[in-house]
Amino acid sequence: MEKGSGDDMILSYNDVVLRRSDLDILNGSDFLNDRVIEFYLSYLSTLHTSSATISLIPPCITFWISNSPDAGSLKDFMKPLKLRDSDVLIFPVNNNGNVELAEGGSHWSLLVYYKDANTFFHHDSFMGVNRWEAKQLSKAISPFVSDGDGDAAYRERSDTPQQKNGYDCGVYALAVAQVICQWFGSEGMKNRDELWFTDVKETVPDLVKHLRRDILELIKKLMSESESVRANESI
């Protein structure tokens, strides 16, 4: 393999550019990076449509919100996001505390805001390791989603399925995001009392067993489709 080939672009999907090294991450037992997380969240945003408006926020946006230098900068930054227009907001949370290292950190979790309940729910697959980061993020976002009724509530979901190793946190976070999107797209979801929590508890453990493979196959499928389009355009 020639030098630098791991950084070759293999796919441009929406605003996400994937590299060849991302395939290695999915093939192995590695910590998912920002690009893979952003890609799959972007895919979910186009795949699942329902009566609820769901916004899946990229890791880079979440990171900036968490580490905004001042309130004024954050206010200007948040306006274009129009967070109040969404019924559900899904944020990937990372414990990277180094603002000079864009892809640092060692753990992913998921923070979900549900407008009807004016509440943030934190799903962490490793004993609430990201609890502090999730709470700080919820405090930063709360003024931009609450409609004058005070800060949104925060709930730690201790019933979130727990990972069995030290590297699948990102897979669990994406699996939870997928289940939530599916839940809001299902019939009769408005009549449920437990929101998506039961679905997450029952579905995520099996989903994570093959999600790496599913994402890898999805990327390869999109790569093939992209190559076909380019080939047809060249004719």
Summary of the structure (lengths in Angstrom):
residues: 235
radius of gyration: 18.1
end to end distance: 30.7
largest distance: 59.8
contacts: 673
relative contact order: 0.14
helix: 51%
strand: 15%
